[in-house]
Amino acid sequence: MSSGRNRVEVPEAMEALDRFKYEVANEIGVPLKHGYNGDLTSYQNGSVGGMMVKKMIAEQEKRMAGK
């Protein structure tokens, strides 16, 4: 059961976010796979999340600058 900390605000976006996670992991060389990933380090997992946030912020900044 989720604690609610990492809930998706727009449930319809869940699938796209999941695809994005694997795309980012592949780009930065983290061997993320579907299912159990307990063999990955905290650093590896954190780098995927950090890069996702960095890319989302950059995309939003581009959109805002274009308006």
Secondary structure by P-SEA (a helix, b strand, c coil): ccccccccccccaaaaaaaaaaaaaaaacccccccccccccaaaaaaaaaaaaaaaaaaaaaaaaac
